[in-house]
Amino acid sequence: MNIVDTSGWIEYFFSGSNATFFSKPIEDTANLIVPVICLYEVFKKVNIVADEARALQIIGQMKQGRVVDLTEDIALRASLVSIRHKLPMADSLIYATASARSAILWTQDDHFQNLPGINYRDARTTASSVRAKPRR
């Protein structure tokens, strides 16, 4: 199973230079888990850089994977992850969801770089930008 963190979704939908790295897990919807926090973050970001109609279209595509709600177990795991690894709340919730589901977390967010269960691609070596033309 795979989880793509918010940075990966944005990279993919806005055709950033790491988009192909994220296309494999995103397009394999049978093995894709989508933490509800990713829906929140992507919807917010796309509304800022595009508009609500585009954001809703992207959310529809994300929901082709299996959306996982925030549960008590994930919340408590995330709290411990945040303390141990000094991760921000959203990142710790995404990582805890991946851990709870034994999923690989695909990311370019360097907060995750040295954690187990991560498939990481460095964003600093790319020229990605959410101002690029959105993927349709």
ZIGI-V70861 format. One record per residue. N is the residue number from 1. RES is the residue in one letter. PHI is phi in whole degrees, 0 to 359 (* if undefined). BURIAL is + if it has 16 or more other C-alpha atoms within 10 Angstrom, else -. Layout:
n:N res:RES phi:PHI burial:BURIAL
n:N res:RES phi:PHI burial:BURIAL
This chain:
n:1 res:M phi:* burial:-
n:2 res:N phi:229 burial:+
n:3 res:I phi:232 burial:+
n:4 res:V phi:252 burial:+
n:5 res:D phi:285 burial:+
n:6 res:T phi:306 burial:+
n:7 res:S phi:299 burial:+
n:8 res:G phi:290 burial:+
n:9 res:W phi:299 burial:+
n:10 res:I phi:297 burial:+
n:11 res:E phi:301 burial:+
n:12 res:Y phi:293 burial:+
n:13 res:F phi:289 burial:+
n:14 res:F phi:251 burial:+
n:15 res:S phi:51 burial:+
n:16 res:G phi:290 burial:+
n:17 res:S phi:290 burial:-
n:18 res:N phi:261 burial:+
n:19 res:A phi:303 burial:+
n:20 res:T phi:293 burial:-
n:21 res:F phi:300 burial:+
n:22 res:F phi:271 burial:+
n:23 res:S phi:295 burial:+
n:24 res:K phi:301 burial:-
n:25 res:P phi:291 burial:+
n:26 res:I phi:292 burial:+
n:27 res:E phi:278 burial:-
n:28 res:D phi:270 burial:-
n:29 res:T phi:296 burial:+
n:30 res:A phi:294 burial:-
n:31 res:N phi:243 burial:-
n:32 res:L phi:255 burial:+
n:33 res:I phi:249 burial:+
n:34 res:V phi:238 burial:+
n:35 res:P phi:297 burial:+
n:36 res:V phi:302 burial:+
n:37 res:I phi:296 burial:+
n:38 res:C phi:292 burial:+
n:39 res:L phi:301 burial:+
n:40 res:Y phi:302 burial:-
n:41 res:E phi:294 burial:+
n:42 res:V phi:293 burial:+
n:43 res:F phi:302 burial:+
n:44 res:K phi:297 burial:-
n:45 res:K phi:297 burial:-
n:46 res:V phi:293 burial:+
n:47 res:N phi:297 burial:-
n:48 res:I phi:290 burial:-
n:49 res:V phi:265 burial:-
n:50 res:A phi:228 burial:-
n:51 res:D phi:202 burial:-
n:52 res:E phi:294 burial:-
n:53 res:A phi:299 burial:-
n:54 res:R phi:294 burial:+
n:55 res:A phi:298 burial:+
n:56 res:L phi:294 burial:+
n:57 res:Q phi:297 burial:-
n:58 res:I phi:295 burial:+
n:59 res:I phi:300 burial:+
n:60 res:G phi:301 burial:-
n:61 res:Q phi:291 burial:-
n:62 res:M phi:297 burial:+
n:63 res:K phi:287 burial:-
n:64 res:Q phi:291 burial:+
n:65 res:G phi:279 burial:+
n:66 res:R phi:269 burial:+
n:67 res:V phi:284 burial:+
n:68 res:V phi:248 burial:-
n:69 res:D phi:287 burial:-
n:70 res:L phi:284 burial:-
n:71 res:T phi:249 burial:-
n:72 res:E phi:301 burial:-
n:73 res:D phi:301 burial:-
n:74 res:I phi:294 burial:+
n:75 res:A phi:299 burial:+
n:76 res:L phi:290 burial:-
n:77 res:R phi:300 burial:+
n:78 res:A phi:298 burial:+
n:79 res:S phi:300 burial:+
n:80 res:L phi:294 burial:-
n:81 res:V phi:299 burial:+
n:82 res:S phi:299 burial:+
n:83 res:I phi:293 burial:-
n:84 res:R phi:293 burial:-
n:85 res:H phi:248 burial:-
n:86 res:K phi:56 burial:-
n:87 res:L phi:267 burial:+
n:88 res:P phi:297 burial:-
n:89 res:M phi:306 burial:+
n:90 res:A phi:300 burial:+
n:91 res:D phi:298 burial:+
n:92 res:S phi:293 burial:+
n:93 res:L phi:293 burial:+
n:94 res:I phi:295 burial:+
n:95 res:Y phi:296 burial:+
n:96 res:A phi:296 burial:+
n:97 res:T phi:296 burial:+
n:98 res:A phi:299 burial:+
n:99 res:S phi:298 burial:+
n:100 res:A phi:296 burial:-
n:101 res:R phi:259 burial:-
n:102 res:S phi:50 burial:-
n:103 res:A phi:255 burial:+
n:104 res:I phi:277 burial:+
n:105 res:L phi:261 burial:+
n:106 res:W phi:266 burial:+
n:107 res:T phi:202 burial:+
n:108 res:Q phi:237 burial:+
n:109 res:D phi:277 burial:+
n:110 res:D phi:290 burial:-
n:111 res:H phi:300 burial:-
n:112 res:F phi:265 burial:+
n:113 res:Q phi:316 burial:-
n:114 res:N phi:254 burial:-
n:115 res:L phi:270 burial:-
n:116 res:P phi:291 burial:-
n:117 res:G phi:81 burial:+
n:118 res:I phi:247 burial:+
n:119 res:N phi:249 burial:+
n:120 res:Y phi:252 burial:+
n:121 res:R phi:232 burial:+
n:122 res:D phi:292 burial:-
n:123 res:A phi:280 burial:+
n:124 res:R phi:292 burial:-
n:125 res:T phi:272 burial:-
n:126 res:T phi:245 burial:-
n:127 res:A phi:248 burial:-
n:128 res:S phi:292 burial:+
n:129 res:S phi:203 burial:-
n:130 res:V phi:283 burial:+
n:131 res:R phi:274 burial:-
n:132 res:A phi:292 burial:-
n:133 res:K phi:295 burial:-
n:134 res:P phi:296 burial:+
n:135 res:R phi:288 burial:-
n:136 res:R phi:259 burial:-
